[in-house]
Amino acid sequence: MSDREGIEEELGGPAASEMVGSMCRRIVASRSILITSHHHPDGDAFGSSLALGLALRQLEKPVRVASDHPPPQRYRSFDPDGLVEYWEEKPPHDAFREVDLGILLDASEPSRAGCLAELIGRPGMDWICLDHHPGQRSPVFTHHWIAPRAAATGSMVLRLIDALGVKPDRSIAISLFVAIATDTGWFRFSNTSPLCLRDAARLIAAGAAPEELYGRIYEDHSPERMALLGRVFSGLKLELDGRYAWSVIDRAILESSGVPREELDGFVEAFRGIRGAQVVALVVEVEPNEFKVSLRARGGAAVDAIAASFGGGGHAKAAGFRRTGDLGDLLRRLRSKVEETLSGK
């Protein structure tokens, strides 16, 4: 973005432009930078983090990109040089002692950074946050850019890269295209906007190839994953006159399938095609009596409030939460919340 241009209203307008300028000055003044995102990163979190890391390398800034968990296998080939490092356990106190600036992407709540969360707010480190999910502004961040109307955090990172004076090369363009395309359901979800399509066109011009990227992400699954998806569909339940569809993957099914947990990403999307279903849910037992619930909506339904009632979050059409306890109780409470939503309460 040139000096004569500002941040679009969809992303925050003049206030965001001023904040991004301040962010850039802090980034340039930093000694060393850490970029991270939410635990179990999706395409937007992973692509945005990788793109910003690559851009800061172009500026010859010392930068580390870290995550508390590897992304699904389908995204890992986009980081052939291994820029992103993974910490599945809490890092030792001195692991990032050289870092004086942290950047959290695609999440606003520090705890969402998983085992890296304790780094956020640590003395001696300033923190910047970029997120397109609705949320509260946390005082732990010196700069907190929230743009709920943005299709993806990738669009926000593109503006930051522009403001830093970095022209996206092919690797950056691919990473940001993956971020934006996956969070818009390959430009078919309701958050798809003219702005994100313009961003996509620009990234294609810089080297992102949609057909190739779609194939690498959505058309390269193991036979085991496809067999597990079939089992999930065989256990599908329809309630509330077919407006609510849900299924469960318990520990026994998951362990016997041989499919890594992160490869379940995208399963719930398959439920969207069920005729008449307005809210769909996939409940996965990630640990004994600990469940991850993914929610999707279509038509006039919304699931962000449902997720929020369980301590989770997300968007109107895609949200989720985690819950510990009895599965039967969880399913009953979830059904009740879905029924309230569909009845307009």
Beta strands, then each sheet from edge to edge (+ up, - down):
strand 1: 33-37
strand 2: 63-67
strand 3: 84-86
strand 4: 101-105
strand 5: 126-131
strand 6: 143-146
strand 7: 237-239
strand 8: 244-249
strand 9: 279-287
strand 10: 290-297
strand 11: 313-314
strand 12: 318-324
sheet 1: 3+ 2+ 1+ 4+ 5+ 6+
sheet 2: 7+ 8- 9- 10+ 12- 11+
end
